[in-house]
Amino acid sequence: MAASESVNPQQSHELPLFLNLHELETQAAAVLPKAVYDYYRGGSNSETTLRCNQDCWSVIRLMPRMLRNVSHVTMSRSFLGT
């Protein structure tokens, strides 16, 4: 960022909508320069780590809780112990 540029935290930026990581990846390919997208998308040599990461993320499921008691609502969440 150039010294003359400033970031206004009050600016609203529309975020792309996606329902899963595959849709996010498709949107990323559309907006990122090819070299940048290829860097993040690709793996090295046998792509073992890339494949393992995809396998690990594929088992995570977010389960919506319907018809729950809403007399006390909290928006806090815990993810990976944080």
N, CA, C and O atoms as a GROMACS GRO file, in nm:
protein
  328
    1MET      N    1   0.085  -0.117   0.000
    1MET     CA    2   0.000   0.000   0.000
    1MET      C    3   0.089   0.122   0.000
    1MET      O    4   0.184   0.131   0.078
    2ALA      N    5   0.059   0.216  -0.086
    2ALA     CA    6   0.137   0.338  -0.095
    2ALA      C    7   0.109   0.425   0.026
    2ALA      O    8   0.005   0.414   0.090
    3ALA      N    9   0.204   0.513   0.058
    3ALA     CA   10   0.190   0.599   0.174
    3ALA      C   11   0.069   0.691   0.161
    3ALA      O   12   0.008   0.728   0.261
    4SER      N   13   0.034   0.729   0.037
    4SER     CA   14  -0.078   0.821   0.016
    4SER      C   15  -0.213   0.752   0.031
    4SER      O   16  -0.315   0.819   0.045
    5GLU      N   17  -0.216   0.618   0.026
    5GLU     CA   18  -0.340   0.544   0.040
    5GLU      C   19  -0.372   0.523   0.187
    5GLU      O   20  -0.282   0.502   0.269
    6SER      N   21  -0.498   0.528   0.219
    6SER     CA   22  -0.538   0.498   0.355
    6SER      C   23  -0.656   0.403   0.352
    6SER      O   24  -0.732   0.398   0.255
    7VAL      N   25  -0.669   0.328   0.456
    7VAL     CA   26  -0.777   0.233   0.466
    7VAL      C   27  -0.883   0.290   0.560
    7VAL      O   28  -0.852   0.328   0.674
    8ASN      N   29  -1.005   0.297   0.514
    8ASN     CA   30  -1.114   0.345   0.595
    8ASN      C   31  -1.189   0.225   0.650
    8ASN      O   32  -1.258   0.156   0.574
    9PRO      N   33  -1.178   0.198   0.781
    9PRO     CA   34  -1.245   0.080   0.837
    9PRO      C   35  -1.397   0.090   0.831
    9PRO      O   36  -1.465  -0.010   0.850
   10GLN      N   37  -1.450   0.209   0.805
   10GLN     CA   38  -1.595   0.227   0.800
   10GLN      C   39  -1.651   0.196   0.662
   10GLN      O   40  -1.773   0.188   0.645
   11GLN      N   41  -1.563   0.179   0.563
   11GLN     CA   42  -1.611   0.144   0.429
   11GLN      C   43  -1.673   0.006   0.433
   11GLN      O   44  -1.621  -0.085   0.497
   12SER      N   45  -1.784  -0.008   0.364
   12SER     CA   46  -1.845  -0.142   0.359
   12SER      C   47  -1.804  -0.207   0.228
   12SER      O   48  -1.813  -0.146   0.122
   13HIS      N   49  -1.761  -0.329   0.238
   13HIS     CA   50  -1.723  -0.406   0.120
   13HIS      C   51  -1.815  -0.526   0.113
   13HIS      O   52  -1.834  -0.598   0.210
   14GLU      N   53  -1.872  -0.546  -0.003
   14GLU     CA   54  -1.957  -0.662  -0.019
   14GLU      C   55  -1.869  -0.785  -0.029
   14GLU      O   56  -1.776  -0.791  -0.110
   15LEU      N   57  -1.899  -0.883   0.053
   15LEU     CA   58  -1.826  -1.008   0.049
   15LEU      C   59  -1.896  -1.105  -0.044
   15LEU      O   60  -2.019  -1.107  -0.050
   16PRO      N   61  -1.820  -1.185  -0.117
   16PRO     CA   62  -1.884  -1.283  -0.204
   16PRO      C   63  -1.959  -1.386  -0.122
   16PRO      O   64  -1.915  -1.424  -0.013
   17LEU      N   65  -2.070  -1.432  -0.173
   17LEU     CA   66  -2.148  -1.534  -0.104
   17LEU      C   67  -2.109  -1.671  -0.156
   17LEU      O   68  -2.096  -1.692  -0.277
   18PHE      N   69  -2.091  -1.764  -0.066
   18PHE     CA   70  -2.060  -1.901  -0.104
   18PHE      C   71  -2.115  -1.994   0.002
   18PHE      O   72  -2.128  -1.957   0.119
   19LEU      N   73  -2.147  -2.114  -0.038
   19LEU     CA   74  -2.204  -2.212   0.055
   19LEU      C   75  -2.104  -2.318   0.097
   19LEU      O   76  -2.125  -2.385   0.198
   20ASN      N   77  -1.997  -2.333   0.021
   20ASN     CA   78  -1.897  -2.434   0.056
   20ASN      C   79  -1.761  -2.391   0.000
   20ASN      O   80  -1.751  -2.293  -0.073
   21LEU      N   81  -1.659  -2.466   0.036
   21LEU     CA   82  -1.524  -2.428  -0.006
   21LEU      C   83  -1.502  -2.441  -0.156
   21LEU      O   84  -1.420  -2.370  -0.213
   22HIS      N   85  -1.575  -2.531  -0.220
   22HIS     CA   86  -1.562  -2.545  -0.365
   22HIS      C   87  -1.613  -2.420  -0.436
   22HIS      O   88  -1.553  -2.375  -0.534
   23GLU      N   89  -1.723  -2.364  -0.389
   23GLU     CA   90  -1.775  -2.240  -0.448
   23GLU      C   91  -1.678  -2.124  -0.422
   23GLU      O   92  -1.657  -2.040  -0.509
   24LEU      N   93  -1.620  -2.120  -0.303
   24LEU     CA   94  -1.522  -2.016  -0.271
   24LEU      C   95  -1.402  -2.028  -0.363
   24LEU      O   96  -1.350  -1.927  -0.411
   25GLU      N   97  -1.358  -2.149  -0.388
   25GLU     CA   98  -1.243  -2.171  -0.477
   25GLU      C   99  -1.274  -2.122  -0.619
   25GLU      O  100  -1.189  -2.061  -0.684
   26THR      N  101  -1.394  -2.150  -0.665
   26THR     CA  102  -1.436  -2.104  -0.798
   26THR      C  103  -1.435  -1.952  -0.806
   26THR      O  104  -1.389  -1.894  -0.904
   27GLN      N  105  -1.486  -1.888  -0.701
   27GLN     CA  106  -1.487  -1.741  -0.699
   27GLN      C  107  -1.345  -1.685  -0.690
   27GLN      O  108  -1.315  -1.582  -0.750
   28ALA      N  109  -1.259  -1.752  -0.614
   28ALA     CA  110  -1.120  -1.706  -0.603
   28ALA      C  111  -1.051  -1.713  -0.739
   28ALA      O  112  -0.976  -1.622  -0.775
   29ALA      N  113  -1.077  -1.819  -0.814
   29ALA     CA  114  -1.016  -1.833  -0.947
   29ALA      C  115  -1.060  -1.720  -1.040
   29ALA      O  116  -0.985  -1.679  -1.129
   30ALA      N  117  -1.181  -1.671  -1.019
   30ALA     CA  118  -1.233  -1.564  -1.106
   30ALA      C  119  -1.172  -1.427  -1.075
   30ALA      O  120  -1.167  -1.341  -1.163
   31VAL      N  121  -1.126  -1.406  -0.951
   31VAL     CA  122  -1.080  -1.272  -0.914
   31VAL      C  123  -0.930  -1.262  -0.890
   31VAL      O  124  -0.874  -1.152  -0.898
   32LEU      N  125  -0.863  -1.372  -0.860
   32LEU     CA  126  -0.719  -1.367  -0.834
   32LEU      C  127  -0.639  -1.377  -0.963
   32LEU      O  128  -0.682  -1.443  -1.058
   33PRO      N  129  -0.524  -1.311  -0.968
   33PRO     CA  130  -0.435  -1.332  -1.082
   33PRO      C  131  -0.399  -1.480  -1.091
   33PRO      O  132  -0.388  -1.547  -0.988
   34LYS      N  133  -0.382  -1.531  -1.212
   34LYS     CA  134  -0.358  -1.674  -1.232
   34LYS      C  135  -0.241  -1.726  -1.150
   34LYS      O  136  -0.249  -1.834  -1.092
   35ALA      N  137  -0.131  -1.651  -1.146
   35ALA     CA  138  -0.014  -1.697  -1.071
   35ALA      C  139  -0.045  -1.710  -0.921
   35ALA      O  140   0.001  -1.804  -0.856
   36VAL      N  141  -0.121  -1.617  -0.868
   36VAL     CA  142  -0.156  -1.621  -0.725
   36VAL      C  143  -0.249  -1.738  -0.698
   36VAL      O  144  -0.229  -1.813  -0.603
   37TYR      N  145  -0.351  -1.754  -0.782
   37TYR     CA  146  -0.445  -1.865  -0.764
   37TYR      C  147  -0.372  -2.000  -0.774
   37TYR      O  148  -0.395  -2.089  -0.692
   38ASP      N  149  -0.287  -2.014  -0.873
   38ASP     CA  150  -0.213  -2.140  -0.890
   38ASP      C  151  -0.124  -2.170  -0.770
   38ASP      O  152  -0.108  -2.286  -0.732
   39TYR      N  153  -0.066  -2.064  -0.711
   39TYR     CA  154   0.019  -2.084  -0.593
   39TYR      C  155  -0.062  -2.142  -0.477
   39TYR      O  156  -0.019  -2.239  -0.414
   40TYR      N  157  -0.178  -2.084  -0.449
   40TYR     CA  158  -0.260  -2.132  -0.338
   40TYR      C  159  -0.328  -2.264  -0.369
   40TYR      O  160  -0.348  -2.346  -0.279
   41ARG      N  161  -0.364  -2.286  -0.493
   41ARG     CA  162  -0.437  -2.406  -0.531
   41ARG      C  163  -0.347  -2.528  -0.545
   41ARG      O  164  -0.388  -2.641  -0.518
   42GLY      N  165  -0.225  -2.506  -0.586
   42GLY     CA  166  -0.138  -2.618  -0.617
   42GLY      C  167  -0.067  -2.676  -0.498
   42GLY      O  168  -0.061  -2.616  -0.391
   43GLY      N  169  -0.014  -2.792  -0.518
   43GLY     CA  170   0.069  -2.858  -0.418
   43GLY      C  171   0.202  -2.889  -0.484
   43GLY      O  172   0.218  -2.874  -0.605
   44SER      N  173   0.296  -2.932  -0.405
   44SER     CA  174   0.426  -2.964  -0.463
   44SER      C  175   0.443  -3.114  -0.475
   44SER      O  176   0.388  -3.191  -0.397
   45ASN      N  177   0.519  -3.154  -0.572
   45ASN     CA  178   0.551  -3.294  -0.599
   45ASN      C  179   0.427  -3.382  -0.601
   45ASN      O  180   0.344  -3.369  -0.692
   46SER      N  181   0.412  -3.471  -0.504
   46SER     CA  182   0.301  -3.566  -0.507
   46SER      C  183   0.172  -3.508  -0.450
   46SER      O  184   0.069  -3.576  -0.449
   47GLU      N  185   0.174  -3.386  -0.402
   47GLU     CA  186   0.058  -3.316  -0.345
   47GLU      C  187  -0.003  -3.391  -0.227
   47GLU      O  188  -0.124  -3.383  -0.204
   48THR      N  189   0.079  -3.463  -0.153
   48THR     CA  190   0.031  -3.541  -0.039
   48THR      C  191  -0.031  -3.452   0.068
   48THR      O  192  -0.140  -3.483   0.118
   49THR      N  193   0.036  -3.343   0.103
   49THR     CA  194  -0.017  -3.254   0.206
   49THR      C  195  -0.147  -3.188   0.161
   49THR      O  196  -0.241  -3.176   0.239
   50LEU      N  197  -0.151  -3.146   0.036
   50LEU     CA  198  -0.273  -3.085  -0.018
   50LEU      C  199  -0.390  -3.183  -0.009
   50LEU      O  200  -0.498  -3.146   0.034
   51ARG      N  201  -0.369  -3.305  -0.049
   51ARG     CA  202  -0.474  -3.407  -0.046
   51ARG      C  203  -0.517  -3.436   0.098
   51ARG      O  204  -0.636  -3.451   0.126
   52CYS      N  205  -0.421  -3.444   0.189
   52CYS     CA  206  -0.451  -3.469   0.330
   52CYS      C  207  -0.534  -3.354   0.389
   52CYS      O  208  -0.629  -3.378   0.463
   53ASN      N  209  -0.497  -3.230   0.356
   53ASN     CA  210  -0.574  -3.115   0.405
   53ASN      C  211  -0.717  -3.119   0.354
   53ASN      O  212  -0.811  -3.093   0.429
   54GLN      N  213  -0.735  -3.150   0.227
   54GLN     CA  214  -0.870  -3.159   0.171
   54GLN      C  215  -0.950  -3.269   0.240
   54GLN      O  216  -1.068  -3.250   0.270
   55ASP      N  217  -0.887  -3.382   0.265
   55ASP     CA  218  -0.955  -3.492   0.334
   55ASP      C  219  -0.996  -3.452   0.475
   55ASP      O  220  -1.107  -3.482   0.519
   56CYS      N  221  -0.906  -3.384   0.546
   56CYS     CA  222  -0.936  -3.343   0.684
   56CYS      C  223  -1.050  -3.242   0.689
   56CYS      O  224  -1.139  -3.254   0.774
   57TRP      N  225  -1.049  -3.142   0.601
   57TRP     CA  226  -1.156  -3.042   0.600
   57TRP      C  227  -1.289  -3.102   0.556
   57TRP      O  228  -1.395  -3.051   0.593
   58SER      N  229  -1.286  -3.209   0.479
   58SER     CA  230  -1.411  -3.266   0.429
   58SER      C  231  -1.492  -3.334   0.539
   58SER      O  232  -1.612  -3.358   0.521
   59VAL      N  233  -1.430  -3.368   0.653
   59VAL     CA  234  -1.504  -3.434   0.760
   59VAL      C  235  -1.570  -3.337   0.857
   59VAL      O  236  -1.651  -3.378   0.940
   60ILE      N  237  -1.537  -3.208   0.847
   60ILE     CA  238  -1.596  -3.108   0.937
   60ILE      C  239  -1.735  -3.072   0.886
   60ILE      O  240  -1.753  -3.036   0.769
   61ARG      N  241  -1.831  -3.083   0.974
   61ARG     CA  242  -1.970  -3.048   0.940
   61ARG      C  243  -2.022  -2.949   1.041
   61ARG      O  244  -2.009  -2.969   1.162
   62LEU      N  245  -2.082  -2.844   0.993
   62LEU     CA  246  -2.150  -2.748   1.080
   62LEU      C  247  -2.296  -2.787   1.083
   62LEU      O  248  -2.364  -2.788   0.980
   63MET      N  249  -2.345  -2.819   1.201
   63MET     CA  250  -2.482  -2.867   1.215
   63MET      C  251  -2.571  -2.756   1.270
   63MET      O  252  -2.552  -2.714   1.384
   64PRO      N  253  -2.668  -2.709   1.193
   64PRO     CA  254  -2.761  -2.609   1.246
   64PRO      C  255  -2.850  -2.673   1.353
   64PRO      O  256  -2.889  -2.789   1.341
   65ARG      N  257  -2.880  -2.598   1.455
   65ARG     CA  258  -2.966  -2.647   1.563
   65ARG      C  259  -3.103  -2.580   1.549
   65ARG      O  260  -3.117  -2.460   1.573
   66MET      N  261  -3.202  -2.657   1.510
   66MET     CA  262  -3.336  -2.605   1.490
   66MET      C  263  -3.422  -2.631   1.614
   66MET      O  264  -3.398  -2.726   1.689
   67LEU      N  265  -3.520  -2.546   1.634
   67LEU     CA  266  -3.616  -2.560   1.743
   67LEU      C  267  -3.548  -2.571   1.879
   67LEU      O  268  -3.575  -2.663   1.956
   68ARG      N  269  -3.459  -2.478   1.906
   68ARG     CA  270  -3.389  -2.475   2.034
   68ARG      C  271  -3.448  -2.365   2.121
   68ARG      O  272  -3.515  -2.274   2.070
   69ASN      N  273  -3.425  -2.373   2.249
   69ASN     CA  274  -3.469  -2.271   2.343
   69ASN      C  275  -3.394  -2.141   2.313
   69ASN      O  276  -3.272  -2.139   2.317
   70VAL      N  277  -3.466  -2.035   2.283
   70VAL     CA  278  -3.404  -1.908   2.248
   70VAL      C  279  -3.432  -1.798   2.351
   70VAL      O  280  -3.424  -1.680   2.320
   71SER      N  281  -3.465  -1.839   2.474
   71SER     CA  282  -3.491  -1.740   2.577
   71SER      C  283  -3.362  -1.667   2.617
   71SER      O  284  -3.366  -1.553   2.662
   72HIS      N  285  -3.248  -1.733   2.601
   72HIS     CA  286  -3.117  -1.670   2.625
   72HIS      C  287  -3.029  -1.703   2.505
   72HIS      O  288  -2.989  -1.818   2.485
   73VAL      N  289  -2.998  -1.602   2.425
   73VAL     CA  290  -2.922  -1.623   2.302
   73VAL      C  291  -2.783  -1.564   2.317
   73VAL      O  292  -2.768  -1.451   2.364
   74THR      N  293  -2.684  -1.639   2.277
   74THR     CA  294  -2.548  -1.588   2.272
   74THR      C  295  -2.491  -1.617   2.133
   74THR      O  296  -2.514  -1.724   2.077
   75MET      N  297  -2.418  -1.521   2.078
   75MET     CA  298  -2.360  -1.537   1.946
   75MET      C  299  -2.216  -1.587   1.954
   75MET      O  300  -2.150  -1.600   1.851
   76SER      N  301  -2.167  -1.615   2.074
   76SER     CA  302  -2.029  -1.662   2.086
   76SER      C  303  -2.017  -1.805   2.035
   76SER      O  304  -2.111  -1.884   2.045
   77ARG      N  305  -1.903  -1.837   1.981
   77ARG     CA  306  -1.876  -1.970   1.927
   77ARG      C  307  -1.735  -2.009   1.963
   77ARG      O  308  -1.650  -1.924   1.986
   78SER      N  309  -1.710  -2.138   1.967
   78SER     CA  310  -1.576  -2.190   1.987
   78SER      C  311  -1.538  -2.272   1.864
   78SER      O  312  -1.616  -2.356   1.818
   79PHE      N  313  -1.420  -2.246   1.811
   79PHE     CA  314  -1.373  -2.317   1.693
   79PHE      C  315  -1.227  -2.352   1.715
   79PHE      O  316  -1.143  -2.264   1.736
   80LEU      N  317  -1.197  -2.479   1.712
   80LEU     CA  318  -1.061  -2.529   1.732
   80LEU      C  319  -1.006  -2.482   1.867
   80LEU      O  320  -0.888  -2.448   1.879
   81GLY      N  321  -1.093  -2.480   1.969
   81GLY     CA  322  -1.050  -2.445   2.104
   81GLY      C  323  -1.038  -2.296   2.130
   81GLY      O  324  -0.991  -2.257   2.237
   82THR      N  325  -1.077  -2.213   2.037
   82THR     CA  326  -1.066  -2.068   2.053
   82THR      C  327  -1.203  -2.006   2.051
   82THR      O  328  -1.216  -1.884   2.063
   0.00000   0.00000   0.00000
